[in-house]
Amino acid sequence: MSVNWKNILPTVFGALSAIGGVAAQGKIAALNSAAQTAVKAAVTKADDGIDHLVSAYNSWDEKNPVAAEAITGTIGVLNGLGLSVPSVDTVQIHVKAAIADLVGILVPVSSATTSTVSTPVPAASSAETATTTPAS
């Protein structure tokens, strides 16, 4: 009895691809969660943490106290969970995303203060306002 590999392999590769996708999604979720936790802890730890958070959001600088602490913290959380730590560049991507998320939650949007524009109502003409006197 011979096995027709052409019929079996697509099913096997499809199943392996699905399993690999689930595994990658779980790792990404763990990395996102670690970065979120590390950024929150970094904001709490740093003096003027909210100001440094906004500064890191407006202009990325890995030497920013919140950013530096968040990168170190993310790596520490991942190590603590026994997960392999990706490159620092990958950690930075997740920390930047976590900073953007946290800024969106904690910092009020300054452009939200919109001025109300009133549309002037044209004055009624004298012909429209003149009243007609009833004929007697």
C-alpha positions as CSV (number, residue, x, y, z in Angstrom):
1,M,0.0,0.0,0.0
2,S,1.5,3.3,-1.0
3,V,0.8,6.7,0.6
4,N,-0.1,9.6,-1.6
5,W,1.9,12.4,0.0
6,K,0.5,15.0,-2.4
7,N,-2.9,14.5,-0.7
8,I,-1.7,14.4,2.9
9,L,1.0,17.2,2.9
10,P,-1.4,20.2,2.4
11,T,-3.5,19.0,5.3
12,V,-0.4,18.5,7.5
13,F,1.1,21.9,6.6
14,G,-2.3,23.6,7.1
15,A,-2.5,22.2,10.6
16,L,1.1,23.1,11.4
17,S,0.5,26.6,10.1
18,A,-2.6,27.1,12.3
19,I,-0.7,25.8,15.4
20,G,2.2,28.1,14.6
21,G,-0.2,31.1,14.2
22,V,-1.8,30.4,17.6
23,A,1.6,30.1,19.2
24,A,2.8,33.4,17.7
25,Q,-0.3,35.1,18.7
26,G,0.1,34.0,22.3
27,K,3.7,35.2,22.4
28,I,2.7,38.6,20.9
29,A,0.0,38.9,23.5
30,A,2.4,38.1,26.3
31,L,4.9,40.7,25.0
32,N,2.1,43.3,24.7
33,S,1.0,42.6,28.3
34,A,4.6,42.7,29.6
35,A,5.2,46.1,27.8
36,Q,1.9,47.5,29.2
37,T,2.9,46.5,32.7
38,A,6.4,47.8,32.4
39,V,5.3,51.2,31.1
40,K,2.8,51.6,34.0
41,A,5.5,50.7,36.5
42,A,8.0,53.0,34.8
43,V,5.6,56.0,35.0
44,T,5.1,55.2,38.7
45,K,8.8,54.8,39.4
46,A,10.1,57.9,37.6
47,D,9.9,61.4,39.1
48,D,7.5,63.4,36.9
49,G,6.5,60.1,35.2
50,I,3.5,61.5,33.3
51,D,5.6,64.3,31.9
52,H,8.3,61.8,30.8
53,L,5.5,59.6,29.4
54,V,4.2,62.4,27.2
55,S,7.7,63.3,26.2
56,A,8.4,59.8,25.1
57,Y,5.2,59.8,23.1
58,N,5.9,63.1,21.4
59,S,9.5,62.4,20.6
60,W,11.0,58.9,21.1
61,D,14.2,58.8,23.0
62,E,15.3,55.5,24.5
63,K,17.2,57.5,27.2
64,N,13.9,59.0,28.4
65,P,13.5,57.7,32.0
66,V,10.1,56.1,31.4
67,A,11.2,54.6,28.1
68,A,14.5,53.2,29.5
69,E,12.8,51.7,32.6
70,A,9.9,50.3,30.5
71,I,12.4,48.5,28.1
72,T,14.3,47.1,31.1
73,G,11.0,46.2,32.8
74,T,9.6,44.4,29.8
75,I,12.7,42.3,29.5
76,G,12.5,41.5,33.2
77,V,8.9,40.5,33.1
78,L,9.5,38.2,30.1
79,N,12.4,36.6,31.8
80,G,10.4,36.2,35.0
81,L,7.7,34.4,33.0
82,G,10.3,32.1,31.5
83,L,9.7,33.4,28.0
84,S,12.5,34.0,25.5
85,V,13.2,37.7,25.1
86,P,13.2,39.0,21.5
87,S,15.6,41.6,20.3
88,V,15.6,45.0,21.9
89,D,14.2,46.5,18.8
90,T,11.1,44.3,19.1
91,V,10.8,45.2,22.8
92,Q,11.0,48.9,21.8
93,I,8.1,48.5,19.3
94,H,5.9,47.0,22.0
95,V,7.0,49.6,24.6
96,K,6.2,52.4,22.1
97,A,2.7,51.0,21.5
98,A,2.2,50.7,25.2
99,I,3.2,54.3,25.7
100,A,0.8,55.4,23.0
101,D,-2.0,53.4,24.7
102,L,-1.3,54.8,28.1
103,V,-1.0,58.4,26.9
104,G,-4.4,58.0,25.2
105,I,-5.9,56.9,28.5
106,L,-4.2,59.2,31.0
107,V,-3.5,62.5,29.1
108,P,-6.3,64.7,28.0
109,V,-6.2,65.7,24.4
110,S,-5.4,69.4,24.2
111,S,-7.0,69.8,20.8
112,A,-10.3,68.6,22.3
113,T,-11.1,72.1,23.3
114,T,-12.9,73.3,20.3
115,S,-14.3,76.8,20.0
116,T,-17.9,77.1,19.1
117,V,-18.5,79.2,16.0
118,S,-21.7,81.0,16.0
119,T,-23.3,81.7,12.7
120,P,-24.6,85.3,12.5
121,V,-28.2,85.6,11.8
122,P,-28.9,88.3,9.2
123,A,-30.9,91.2,10.5
124,A,-34.3,91.5,9.2
125,S,-34.8,94.3,6.7
126,S,-37.0,97.3,7.5
127,A,-39.5,96.1,4.9
128,E,-39.9,92.8,6.7
129,T,-40.3,94.4,10.1
130,A,-42.7,97.1,9.1
131,T,-46.2,96.2,10.2
132,T,-49.1,96.9,8.1
133,T,-51.8,98.8,9.7
134,P,-55.2,97.4,9.1
135,A,-57.5,99.4,6.9
136,S,-60.3,101.0,8.8
